[in-house]
Amino acid sequence: MERGRWCGVVLAAWLGLVGCGDGGRGGSGSGGVDAGGAADAGEDVSAEEPDAPGEVGGEVCGSSWALEEATQAETEACVEARWVGPLAAAECARVEACGCPNAAALEGCVSRREARARRLLGAAIAEAVAEGGVWMDGAALEGCLAGQVAALGRTCGLPEVTEEVAALCERVFVRGGAGAGCEAPGCGLAAAEPAGVVGAACDGDAGCAAGLACAAGRCAAPEAAACTPGGAECGGEARCVVRSGRRECVEAGLGEACGSAEACGAGQVCQEGRCALAGGLGEPCADGVYCQEGLACRFDDMTCQALPQEGEACALGVYGPFLCAEGLGCRCVGEGPGCRERACAPLPGLGEACSQDARCVEGLGCRFGEDGENTCVERVAPGEACTNDSECAAGAYCDFGALRCRAILPVGAACRDGNECGGAGTCAPDEAEGFACAPRPGPGDACFLECSAGACETVELDAACGAAICEVLAQ
């Protein structure tokens, strides 16, 4: 694993906001860091033999070690104790110090930030072990951590590490044997003095962390005034931070706010957060697939054209190149294995191969074959074998655990797979912290995943001015 890739992993697993010492991210504040146990500046450790992994706790894992000598679990435990946990704690301390108005930034903050770092580091460590191991410089890891903590202490804005700290993070993991070495200029730098946090004494704004202001001799967070995300109500380095929100069904009209094309009307697309008309006749398909009503995206030139008729090539839709005019289905044509060519044709009947989007004539279902061949069949009653919902008679669904048709469950019944509640219902969280069938919600109603109309999207209910880091640490 190349050095640059490890640098990206170590810093990306932090806030996902900093680079790897490219010169464009450094210089935030005047200091470097005290490496906290790192080698002194100028000390050559490249000739040392790696220590064997030690026990977690106390002197954790030795100062440096080769990962091929440790199991993946041992390595992850070392990194967890020496970096993941301490950094998450430092990140979340900033939520209170910077006066974050959003409770979501504080609620479960440490466990959430730790989980984020584990996801990014776990895969990288597994790859390193599989590739034969890498040298890990424990002193550089300590220096990288101390630099990140110092960067957090300097600001309530978006923290940036100095070039020296980025160089340390780059030296934490290097493929191959010893030689990474924690050496000048990174390891022996003095710690930066943290800028004033909320409540600290100050003589002016310069004495407070970025994103804070000096008011009545004390550093304070921006006034928690109501604001609109993306608006200009907040001054200076403050951001409009969402304090609360919920998922609800959104059915937006032309020009109204949206989060996805599914929330907009037919023939519309969500562009820059607003519903807009999709491509017209002869125009490019919006977002590569969306066209106005009565049109579809022609695959060969990606322009919006009339829906294809019988014998014409299928058009591209949201779920694939399967669109045809009303009453037609996209079916394979030509000889040979696979489906190399598709054209619009009448929907298949009993015993024929299903259309490419698993449809048949009205009254039939599409049975999925183990060999990949799907066949139109008669729909069956509850208790009969099935492979999907379309095979079951009206009022029934396919129980995927037993592969048998069952009667649709009533409102309030416990559900698991999501299809048990029928087209008018949905499987959603209940008050007992499980899942139960409920009526499918409509526009403006709270939702989990599905709506009777529109799309289930996160809607911001309340926002207030706050420091930029508040928004990041709520993730």
N, C-alpha and C positions, 0 to 999 in steps of 0.2 A: 504494500500500500504506500503510495507516494506521500512525501512529507506534506505537500500542499493539501491533499485530501484530508489528512488527519487534522491539519489546522482548521480547515473548514468545518469538520465535525465538532471539534472542541468549542469553537466560537459560535457555530450555528446552534449548538445545543444550549447556548446561553440565552440570549434574547433574539437571536436571528437578525441582528441589526448591524453587526460589526464585521469588518473585513479582516484579512490576514496580513496586516502590516504592509499594505501597498502604498503607503505614503499619503493616501487620501483620507484615512480614518484617524490618524494620530493627532497629537497635539491638544487634546482636550484636557485642560489643566496643565500644570507645570511639572508634575512629578511622575516618577515611575512607581515602583512598589518595593516593599520589603518582602523578599521571597519567603520569609518564614521558614528557615531551615535550608534554604538553597545554598549552593556553593558560593563563596565570595567571588566578587568580580575578578576576572582574570585567572581564576583557578582552573587548571586543566584536568577534567575528570574523564577525558576520552579514553584513557588507557585502563580505567578501572574495570574489573570483572563485574558483571551484574550480580546483585544480591539475589538470593532465592526469595521468593515471595514469603512474607512473614504473616503473622496472625493479624487479623483486623482488630483495631483497638490499640491504644498506646502508640508505639512506633509502628504505624500502619505500613505493612508491606515492604519495609526497607526503603532506602532512598531511591534506588533505581533497580530495574529488573527486566529480564527478557521474557516476553509473554509466552514463548514456546515452553518455558519451564513451569508455567502455571496453567491450571485449567481455566476455562472461560468463566466459571462461577467464581473462582478465586480472584480473577482479574476484575470482574464486575464489582465484587465486594470491595476491592481496594479503591477503585475509582468512585464508588458510591460513598465510602467513608471520607475520602480525602478531597473530593471535589463536588459531587452532585448535591449531597446534603448541605454542606456549608454554603454553597453558592445560592441554593434555594432559600435558605434562611436569610441571607443577606439581601436577596431580591425582595423578599416579602417584608423585611423591615422597612424598606423604602415606601411601602404603601402607606404606613402610618406616618412616617417622617415627612412625606410629601403631601400629606393631607388629602389623599385621594377621596373623591366624593362617591365613587362607585363601590358599593359593598361587595360586588362580585370580584373585585381585585383582591380582597382580603379573605373572603370565604374559601376555605380549603386551599389557600394560596400555596403553602409549602408542598403539600402532597401533589398538587397539580403541576407545579414547576419541576418537581423531582421526576414525575412521570414523563414529562416532556423530554427532559434530558436523557432519561433511560431509553426512551424509544429511539432517539438518534444515536446514542452511544452503543446500545446493545448490539445492533446489526453490524456496526463498524468493528467492534471487538470480536464478534463471531467470525467476521471475514478475515481479520488479522490472524486469529488462531488457525483458521483453515488454511491460510496461505503460508503457514510455517512460522508465524510469530513476528513481532516487531520489538525493537528496543523501546522501553518506556523510561523516561527520565523523570523520576519522582520529584527532584528538585525543581525542574522546569514546570511540572504540574503545580507545585506550591506557588511558584512565581506567577504563573498564569492566573491562578485563583486569586492571589492577593491583588493582582492588577485589575481584575474584573471587579472585585469588591471596592477598590479605591475609585474606579471609574463610576461606580454606583454612588459612592459617597460625595462625588463632586457635583451631581446634577439631579434634578427632578425631571429633566428632559430626557432625550434619548442618549444613553451613555456611549462614549467612544473610548476605546483603549488607545494608549500611546503606541508608537511603532515598536518601542522596546518590549512592551507587554505582548503585542501581537507576535513578535519574534520568539518570545518564550513559549507561547501557546503552540507555535509551529514546531518547537523542538520537543514537545511532550512525547509524541509518538513518531518514530522513524523506522522504516522497514530495515531489517538487517540486524547486525550485532551492535556492540557498544560503539560509541563514537558520537552520539548525539550531543552529550555534554551540555551542562548549564553553565555558560561562560558569559563574559562581558558582551554586550552592555546591559543585559537584562537582570541578572540575578542579584546584584548588590546595590540597587538603587534605593534611595530613601523613600519612605512612604509619603504620599501626598496628604496634606491636611484637608479633611473633608470640608466642603463649603457648608454654610449655615443651613440647618434643616428647620422645619416648622418649629417655632418657639425660640430659636437661637437668637441671641442679641445681635444687633446689626446697626451700622451707621448709614447704610444705603443699600440699594439693590445689589451692588457688586459683592456685598458680604453674604449673600444668600445663594443657595443652589439655584441653578438654572430652572426657570419655571416658577420660582417663588419671588416675592417682593418684600421689601422692608417696610413695615407699617407700624408706626408708634414704637420704633426701636426693636421690633421683633420680626423675624422672618415668618411670612405667612403665605398660605396657598392662595391662589386667585379666588376671588369671591365666587362662591358656588351659585352663580347666576344661571338661570335657565338659558338654554341655547339650542340651536338646531344643528345636528351633525352636518359638517360641510359649510356651515354659515360663518359669518365674520364677527359674531358677538363677543368672542373671547380675545383679549388683547395679548400682546407680547408673545411669549412662547407657550401660552396656555392652549390646551386642546379642548374641544367639545367632547366630553366623555359620557358615554351612555351609562346611566345609573341603573336603569331597570328596563326590562322588555319582556315580551312573551311571544310564543309562536301562535299565530292566528291565520285564518283563511283570508287570503287577499285576492280580490277580483278587481283588478285595476282597469280603468278605461284609458282611451288614447290620451297621452300626455300626463297621466297620473303615475305616482311612484310605484315601483315594482322591484322585485329582487330576482325574478326569473321570467322567461317568456311564458311559462305556464300560468302566471298570474294575470297576463294580458289577454285581451279578447282574440277571437279568431282572426288570422291574417295580420297579427301584430307581433312585435318582438320587443324585448326589454333592452334598451340601449341607454347607457349612462344613467341608469336608475329610473328611466321613464319609459312608458309604453309608446312605441312608435310603429308606424306602418312598416310591414316587411316589404320585401322586394316586389315590384310590379312587373307586368308583362315585359319580358326582354331585359329586365334589370338583374344585376347580380343577386344571388340568394343571400339574404341577411344572415350573418353568423354562419354562412356556409350551408344553410338548410331551410330557412324560413322564407315563405312567400305569402302574398295576399290570398284571400279566399278564392277558390276555384283554380288556383295555380299550384305548381309543384316545381321543385328544383331539378332541372334536367342534369343528369350526371355528367355528360361529356363536356359541357361548357360551363356548368354551375350558374346557369341563368334561370329565371322563373319563366315557365311556359305553361300552357294549358295542360290539365291532367291527361296523362296518356290513355289512348283508347286501345281497343283490342288489337293485338299484334305489334303494338309499339313497345319500346323498351320501358321498363319500370322506372319511376322517378325516385329521387332521394327524399326521404322524410326523416323525422326526428329519430325513428327507431331503425333506420336503414333504408336501402334502395328498394322499397317494396310498394311505393304508391302507384295507384291506378285510378281511373275514373270509377264512379259509383257502380256497384254491381260486378266489378271485375276484381280479380286477384292476381298477384304477381307469381308466375309459375315458371319452372325451369323449361327451357326449350333446347333442342339439339340432342345429339347423341354423346355417349361417353360418360365417364365417371364424374361425380361432382356436379355442381350447378354453375357452369361457366357463363351461360347466357340466361337472362330472365326477360320475359315479355308478359304484357297484360293479357289475360284470357278469362273466360267465364269461371266463376268459382267452382271448385271440384265437387263431385258428388260422391255417393256411397262407394267405398272401396278404392277411390282414387287417392293419389298423393295429395296431401294438404298443400295449400298455397305457401309461399315462402314465409309469410307471417302467421302461419298455423291457422288459416281460416278454411271453412267449407261452406257449402250452401246452407241456407237457413234450416235449422232443426238437427244438424249433424255436429259432432264434436271431432276434434283432431287428436288421435291417439299417438303418443310419442313412442316409436319403436326403439329397442335397444341397439339396433343396427344403424340408427340415424334416419331410418325411413319412417316418415309420419303418414298416417292413413286416416281418411275420413270414416267415422263410424257412427252408429246409432247411439244416442245418449242413453245412459242407464240410470236405474233407480238407486236410492241409498242401499248400501250393503254390497253393491257390485264393485268389481275391480276398476281402477282408473289410474291414469298417469298425470292428469291435470284437470282443472275445473271444467273445461269445455266439454268433457265427456259425461259430466253428471247432469241429470235432468234439472229442470227449473226448481229452485228451492233447495238445492243440494250443493255441496262443495267436495273437493277431493282431499281427504285426510292424508297428508303426505307421510305420516308415520306408518299408517296401515295400508296405504294405497287402495283405499275403499271410499266410495261416495258416502257422505253423511248429510243429514239434514242441517240446514243453516242454523247456527246457534242463536238463541234469543238475546236481547239486550241484557247485560249484567252477567252473562255466562263467561267463565274464564276462557281465554283464548291464548294461542301460542304462535301459530305460523302466520296469521294475518289475513287468511282467506276464509276463515270460519264464519265471519260475520255477514257475508253477503255484500252485494253491490251497494246497498243503502246503509251499511254499517261499517264500522272500523274497529280494529283492535287497538285499544289505547290504554295508557296507565290508569289504574283505579286508585281509590283512597287506601286500599290495603297494600299498596306498593307492588301490586301485580299487574296483570293485563286482563281486560274484560271487554266484551263487545259493547259498543255504544253507537248511537245514531251518528252518521257521518256529519260533521259540522259544516255550516255554511259561512258565507262571507261575514267577517267581523267576529266570528266565534273562535274561542281558543281551540287549538288543534295539536295533534302529535305528528302525524305524517300526511294524512289524507283529508280531502275536503269534498263536499258535494259539488262545489264549483270553485274555480280559481286554484290557488296553490297555497300550501302551508308554509309560511315564511316567518322569520323573526321580525317582529315589529318593535321599534324603539318607543317606549312609553315616556321616558323621562331622561333628560340629559342635562349636564351642568359643566361649567368651565372647570378644568382641572389640569394638573401637570401631565405632560406627554407620557411619562412612564406609567401612569395609572392605566392608560388604555392598553399598553403592552402587557402589563402584568396581570391583567384580567383574562388573558388567553390561556 
